[in-house]
């Protein structure tokens, strides 16, 4: 099966110009829903990934007990407390009632124990509000009842891909390509399958990405990737291109961190390197 290689050309072609007279909120707003008693860092990494994409506003919806620690980590994020450790139907209703206008959402980083029916209803409500959705980690579940025709982006590793589709992926990337494409077409979604080489497909067009290093197996890099994807979606990039761009940029940042720290990088090392890399493609339109 044929596929395309990701490259820097994606950014020149798809990253939108910013209007010179634009105002706060007009250049992307992202919501991150996640976190739990165990995984407090995952949603923070996703939020920082969304910021690195160049969006104006990032909202974090978190279980109340981890709100204060996350607020202390960054004054640049807007944090909304949820009443329970798990994402319950009450959390979903409360969040939807509070939710300001956003362009894209990441659901799942650090999320534990959420029921499929609660997750499905929440995502469908986001879709009805025309919010573009990235599903990561705890939100990647089989049996989700999503709105047809409004493609979401799934960002699974091989184990999560099997949980979502029931399909075990081979190690050779060329052998993974047709399987990822087939399942993306079945779901009517975009799949960004992350691993030793990433496969990104909407069922019709497939990209393969080879940026990155083995040091990126460290926890949190996938959370950054999910947030970065949502950031590009919020800027108006299409689902397939946003996922391909995120995979490429995340890998570039990881390789840059590896060149300095070797196999001792952390997910936090990616933030500034993403901003430096992506800043090369920024343009403004005169008004």
C-alpha positions as CSV (number, residue, x, y, z in Angstrom):
1,X,0.0,0.0,0.0
2,X,1.4,3.4,-0.9
3,X,2.0,6.2,1.7
4,X,3.5,9.6,2.0
5,X,6.5,10.6,4.1
6,X,6.0,13.5,6.4
7,X,8.2,16.5,5.8
8,X,8.6,20.2,6.7
9,X,6.5,21.0,3.6
10,X,3.4,20.2,5.7
11,X,4.0,23.3,7.8
12,X,4.6,25.6,4.9
13,X,1.4,24.3,3.2
14,X,-1.0,24.0,6.1
15,X,0.1,26.2,9.0
16,X,-2.2,29.3,8.7
17,X,-0.9,32.9,8.7
18,X,-1.9,35.0,11.6
19,X,-3.7,38.2,11.0
20,X,-1.7,41.2,12.1
21,X,-4.8,42.7,13.8
22,X,-6.0,39.5,15.4
23,X,-7.3,39.5,19.0
24,X,-7.0,37.1,22.0
25,X,-8.9,33.9,21.3
26,X,-9.0,34.3,17.5
27,X,-5.9,32.1,17.1
28,X,-7.1,28.9,18.6
29,X,-8.6,27.8,21.9
30,X,-8.0,24.3,23.3
31,X,-9.6,22.3,26.1
32,X,-7.7,19.4,27.8
33,X,-9.8,17.0,29.8
34,X,-7.8,14.4,31.9
35,X,-5.8,13.7,35.0
36,X,-6.4,11.4,37.9
37,X,-5.1,10.4,41.4
38,X,-2.1,8.6,39.6
39,X,-1.5,10.7,36.5
40,X,-1.4,14.4,37.2
41,X,1.3,15.2,34.7
42,X,-0.3,13.8,31.6
43,X,-2.9,16.6,31.0
44,X,-0.3,19.2,31.8
45,X,2.0,17.9,29.1
46,X,-0.9,18.0,26.6
47,X,-1.7,21.6,27.6
48,X,1.9,22.5,27.0
49,X,1.9,20.7,23.6
50,X,-1.2,22.8,22.6
51,X,0.6,26.0,23.6
52,X,3.6,25.0,21.6
53,X,1.4,24.8,18.5
54,X,0.7,28.6,18.9
55,X,-2.8,28.8,20.2
56,X,-4.1,31.7,22.3
57,X,-5.9,30.0,25.1
58,X,-5.6,26.5,26.8
59,X,-8.2,25.4,29.4
60,X,-7.5,22.4,31.7
61,X,-10.4,20.5,33.2
62,X,-9.0,18.4,36.1
63,X,-10.0,16.6,39.3
64,X,-10.1,19.1,42.1
65,X,-7.3,17.5,44.2
66,X,-4.7,18.1,41.5
67,X,-5.8,21.6,40.5
68,X,-3.5,23.4,42.9
69,X,-0.4,21.5,41.9
70,X,-1.0,22.1,38.2
71,X,-1.8,25.8,38.8
72,X,1.5,26.2,40.6
73,X,3.3,24.7,37.5
74,X,2.2,27.4,35.1
75,X,0.4,30.7,35.2
76,X,-0.3,30.5,31.5
77,X,-3.1,27.9,31.8
78,X,-6.8,28.3,32.7
79,X,-7.7,25.5,35.2
80,X,-11.2,24.3,35.9
81,X,-11.8,22.0,38.9
82,X,-13.9,18.9,38.4
83,X,-15.7,17.4,41.4
84,X,-14.5,13.8,41.2
85,X,-11.3,11.9,40.7
86,X,-13.0,10.0,37.9
87,X,-14.7,11.6,34.9
88,X,-18.3,10.9,35.9
89,X,-21.5,11.9,34.2
90,X,-21.7,14.7,36.8
91,X,-18.3,15.9,35.8
92,X,-19.3,15.9,32.2
93,X,-22.5,17.9,32.8
94,X,-20.8,20.4,35.0
95,X,-18.0,20.9,32.4
96,X,-20.3,21.3,29.5
97,X,-22.3,23.9,31.4
98,X,-19.1,25.9,32.2
99,X,-17.3,25.4,29.0
100,X,-16.3,28.5,27.1
101,X,-16.0,28.5,23.3
102,X,-13.2,26.3,22.2
103,X,-12.0,25.1,18.8
104,X,-10.5,21.7,19.8
105,X,-10.3,19.4,22.7
106,X,-7.9,16.7,24.0
107,X,-9.8,14.1,26.0
108,X,-8.0,11.3,27.8
109,X,-4.5,12.1,29.0
110,X,-4.2,10.7,32.5
111,X,-7.9,9.8,32.6
112,X,-8.8,6.6,34.6
113,X,-11.9,4.6,35.0
114,X,-14.2,6.5,32.8
115,X,-17.3,4.6,31.5
116,X,-17.8,4.3,27.8
117,X,-21.3,5.6,27.8
118,X,-20.3,8.7,29.8
119,X,-17.3,9.3,27.4
120,X,-19.5,8.8,24.3
121,X,-22.1,11.3,25.5
122,X,-19.5,13.9,26.4
123,X,-17.7,13.6,23.1
124,X,-20.9,13.8,21.1
125,X,-21.8,17.0,22.9
126,X,-18.4,18.4,22.0
127,X,-19.0,17.5,18.4
128,X,-22.4,19.1,18.4
129,X,-20.7,22.3,19.5
130,X,-18.4,21.9,16.4
131,X,-15.3,21.2,18.6
132,X,-12.6,19.1,17.0
133,X,-11.7,16.2,19.2
134,X,-8.4,14.3,19.9
135,X,-8.8,11.1,21.9
136,X,-5.8,9.9,23.8
137,X,-4.9,7.3,26.5
138,X,-7.8,6.8,28.8
139,X,-10.3,7.9,26.1
140,X,-9.2,5.4,23.6
141,X,-11.9,2.7,24.0
142,X,-13.8,0.3,21.8
143,X,-17.5,0.9,21.5
144,X,-17.5,4.7,21.5
145,X,-20.7,6.1,20.0
146,X,-19.5,9.1,18.1
147,X,-21.3,11.4,15.6
148,X,-20.9,10.1,12.1
149,X,-19.2,12.4,9.6
150,X,-17.3,14.4,12.2
151,X,-13.9,12.8,12.3
152,X,-12.0,12.6,15.5
153,X,-8.3,11.9,15.8
154,X,-7.2,8.9,17.8
155,X,-3.6,8.8,19.1
156,X,-2.9,5.3,20.2
157,X,0.3,3.3,20.8
158,X,0.2,-0.3,19.7
159,X,-1.5,-1.5,22.9
160,X,-4.2,1.2,22.8
161,X,-4.7,0.4,19.1
162,X,-5.4,-3.2,20.0
163,X,-7.8,-2.1,22.7
164,X,-9.6,0.2,20.2
165,X,-9.7,-2.2,17.2
166,X,-8.9,-5.7,18.4
167,X,-6.0,-5.7,15.9
168,X,-2.4,-6.5,17.0
169,X,0.1,-4.5,15.0
170,X,3.3,-6.0,13.6
171,X,6.7,-4.3,14.4
172,X,7.6,-3.5,10.8
173,X,6.2,-0.1,9.9
174,X,5.4,-1.0,6.3
175,X,3.3,-3.9,7.6
176,X,1.4,-1.6,10.0
177,X,0.4,0.9,7.2
178,X,-2.5,-1.1,5.6
179,X,-3.9,-2.2,9.0
180,X,-3.9,1.4,10.4
181,X,-5.5,2.7,7.1
182,X,-8.1,-0.1,7.2
183,X,-9.2,0.6,10.8
184,X,-9.2,4.4,10.3
185,X,-11.6,3.9,7.4
186,X,-13.8,1.6,9.5
187,X,-14.0,4.2,12.3
188,X,-14.4,7.1,10.0
189,X,-11.6,8.7,12.0
190,X,-8.0,9.7,11.7
191,X,-5.6,7.5,13.5
192,X,-2.1,8.6,14.6
193,X,-0.5,5.3,15.6
194,X,2.7,6.2,17.5
195,X,5.6,3.9,17.8
196,X,9.0,3.2,16.2
197,X,7.9,5.3,13.3
198,X,4.4,6.7,13.3
199,X,1.6,5.8,10.9
200,X,-1.1,8.5,10.3
201,X,-4.2,7.7,8.2
202,X,-7.7,8.7,7.5
203,X,-8.4,5.5,5.6
204,X,-7.7,7.2,2.2
205,X,-4.4,8.9,2.6
206,X,-1.6,7.6,4.8
207,X,1.5,9.3,6.1
208,X,4.6,7.7,7.7
209,X,6.8,9.7,10.1
210,X,10.4,8.8,10.9
211,X,11.4,11.7,13.1
212,X,12.2,11.1,16.7
213,X,14.6,8.9,18.7
214,X,14.2,5.8,21.0
215,X,14.7,8.1,24.0
216,X,11.1,9.3,23.4
217,X,9.8,6.1,25.1
218,X,9.9,8.2,28.3
219,X,6.5,8.9,29.7
220,X,4.7,12.1,28.7
221,X,5.9,12.5,25.1
222,X,2.7,11.0,23.8
223,X,0.7,13.5,25.9
224,X,2.6,16.4,24.3
225,X,1.8,14.9,20.9
226,X,-1.9,14.7,21.6
227,X,-1.9,18.4,22.7
228,X,0.1,19.5,19.8
229,X,-2.4,17.8,17.4
230,X,-5.3,19.6,19.1
231,X,-3.4,22.9,18.9
232,X,-3.0,22.5,15.1
233,X,-6.7,21.6,14.8
234,X,-7.6,24.7,16.8
235,X,-5.6,26.8,14.3
236,X,-7.7,25.4,11.5
237,X,-5.5,22.7,10.1
238,X,-7.4,19.6,8.8
239,X,-7.4,16.4,10.9
240,X,-5.0,14.3,8.8
241,X,-2.6,17.1,8.3
242,X,-2.7,18.2,12.0
243,X,-1.8,14.7,13.1
244,X,1.0,14.3,10.6
245,X,2.4,17.7,11.5
246,X,2.3,16.9,15.2
247,X,4.1,13.6,14.7
248,X,6.8,15.3,12.7
249,X,7.3,18.2,15.0
250,X,7.2,16.1,18.2
251,X,9.9,13.9,16.7
252,X,12.1,16.8,15.7
253,X,11.8,18.2,19.3
254,X,12.6,14.8,20.7
255,X,15.7,14.4,18.5
256,X,16.9,17.9,19.5
257,X,16.5,17.0,23.2
258,X,18.3,13.7,22.7
259,X,21.2,15.5,21.0
260,X,21.7,17.4,24.3
261,X,20.7,14.9,27.0
262,X,21.0,11.4,25.3
263,X,18.6,8.8,26.7
264,X,17.8,11.0,29.8
265,X,15.3,13.3,28.2
266,X,11.9,14.1,29.7
267,X,8.7,15.2,28.1
268,X,9.2,18.7,29.5
269,X,12.3,19.0,27.3
270,X,10.1,19.1,24.3
271,X,8.2,22.3,25.0
272,X,10.8,24.9,24.1
273,X,12.2,22.9,21.3
274,X,8.8,22.7,19.7
275,X,8.3,26.4,20.0
276,X,11.7,27.0,18.3
277,X,11.1,24.6,15.5
278,X,7.5,25.8,14.7
279,X,8.5,29.4,15.0
280,X,10.4,29.0,11.7
281,X,7.1,28.8,9.9
282,X,5.2,31.7,11.4
283,X,3.9,34.3,9.0
284,X,1.6,37.3,9.4
285,X,-1.0,38.8,7.0
286,X,-1.1,42.5,6.7
287,X,-4.5,44.1,7.1
